[in-house]
Amino acid sequence: MLFDTLSIIGVGLIGGSIGLAARRGKLAARVRGVGRTADDIERALALGAIDEGAQSVEDAAWAAGLIVVATPVDQIASAVLLFAPRCRPGTIITDTGSTKAAIVGAVEDRMPPGVHFVGGHPLAGSEKSGVEHSDADLFRDRVTVLTPTARTDAVALDKVSEFWRRFGSRVCIMTPEEHDRGVALTSHLPHLVASALAGMLPDELLELAASGFCDTTRVAAGDPSIWTPILMQNARAVRESFATLRARLDLFQDALENDNAEQVNELLTEGKRRRDALGG
Amino acid sequence: MLFDTLSIIGVGLIGGSIGLAARRGKLAARVRGVGRTADDIERALALGAIDEGAQSVEDAAWAAGLIVVATPVDQIASAVLLFAPRCRPGTIITDTGSTKAAIVGAVEDRMPPGVHFVGGHPLAGSEKSGVEHSDADLFRDRVTVLTPTARTDAVALDKVSEFWRRFGSRVCIMTPEEHDRGVALTSHLPHLVASALAGMLPDELLELAASGFCDTTRVAAGDPSIWTPILMQNARAVRESFATLRARLDLFQDALENDNAEQVNELLTEGKRRRDALGG
């Protein structure tokens, strides 16, 4: 047992998967969930993702050793600031948001004495959302980024690291800004490009879309209410990554215009080399 | 039996899959393969993708009722023009190339009397290549495009259509130019964008690449020696599709610069609507 009570704020795909994994791994004596609606809590209970729904915000906060905030990113900081004053000293609060600088910056100066915030982001998910797609193995063999700053409590960081490791996740430590610049390239820009490729396809060409198009655009099926705030919160890094993409697309375009097969081949070979390094 | 002898020129992923499917479905009394090397033929024989390797070009051509050319696109027209003069009258030649206008334009005026060419493209494949990845079900529930022109023999078109239908493929008829403009949007541009996204990722960020990045860039692992000639042959349509993509990326970029969450949400919602229409 790492914690007596684990409270999960937001029991969607990520929060539900944390609940399933924590209950299976016996990481906490009880797992409490806070959802947007009574229906969300009923579904999470029925799926075994939580032991109980919290009766009130006070209840979820006071009892918890660890609070994980797994709401859309635009609601994380406000949730943390709502809960923190109601926490016992020693309570650790972490989150699962896909952006880190805005969230960490908004909350870490405003923690009550003895309540510790550790920014986190498990690099796991799906184009699907909702607790019904939860998976106790969602974090296994995946990377979870934690983004401590000079203000972060070392013991709290260790405990949150151990929490994710117990789910089979590999923990990576970086600054909030390094995280945001990195995921702009690995997640936010690709999401936006996938959405553009899907969005520009006329209906009459759907029948020409085969497995390659389906792969390339799969993330575009993600919930816009989750992805819009991610892109807005990380707008600066996403815009910088845009410039890098455009420069690379220019190289392809120049090569095509100049009938330069050698350069097209070099660009494709470089892309293949890096993609092969990833696997999957 | 649709044909006595089926000859397959190029026994890689596509040619090998055609051989496996044709042998399983008993579409031909024998399936002959022509490969680049004796080793290619040995592997195709060992995998059961062909009954026999052709002893010579003359042998493969003369005996065949149907010749399917499944080489990289830059070798298709020259292969067809090499084989055609050695074919019996009544022989049908088709291909599996991902571009159509250049190939159809290069060969259809130059067929000997009684030898019929029908341009084709099964929208199936994988980032993997080579006969060892062949799959007798590769074409099942997929679309195969055939691109007849005013010069195409109607009986040959019917036979080639039936050939693909027997593999479980749905046959779509369009002009070579419609095909090329369509696959520029559904395949060639997405390939190039996936390659750019993979190619611009610094090695130190590989650990931040999760399942979304893997999906979005999967096709970038495709063989550059197959993809370079595809992009070169369809350069005009690919360049037109570039302009469409840039216009759509501009909308995202403007919305991010103007902190316009509503517009980002609208663009993502449009992308999701079209991606959801696809499934998969």
Interface residues (C-beta under 8 A of the other chain):
Chain A: L123 A124 G125 S126 E127 R142 V143 V145 C172 H179 G182 V183 L185 T186 S187 L189 P190 H191 L192 V193 A194 S195 A196 L197 A198 G199 M200 L201 P202 D203 L205 L206 E207 L208 A209 A210 S211 G212 F213 C214 D215 T216 T217 R218 V219 A220 A221 G222 D223 P224 S225 W227 T228 P229 L231 M232 A235 V238 R239 F242 T244 L245 R246 R248 L249 F252 Q253 L256 E257 D259 A261 V264 N265 L267 L268 T269 E270 G271 K272 R274 R275 D276 A277 L278 G279 G280
Chain B: L123 A124 G125 S126 E127 R142 V143 V145 C172 H179 G182 V183 L185 T186 S187 L189 P190 H191 L192 V193 A194 S195 A196 L197 A198 G199 M200 L201 P202 D203 L205 L206 E207 L208 A209 A210 S211 G212 F213 C214 D215 T216 T217 R218 V219 A220 A221 G222 D223 P224 S225 W227 T228 P229 L231 M232 A235 V238 R239 F242 T244 L245 R246 R248 L249 F252 Q253 L256 E257 D259 A261 V264 N265 L267 L268 T269 E270 G271 K272 R274 R275 D276 A277 L278 G279 G280
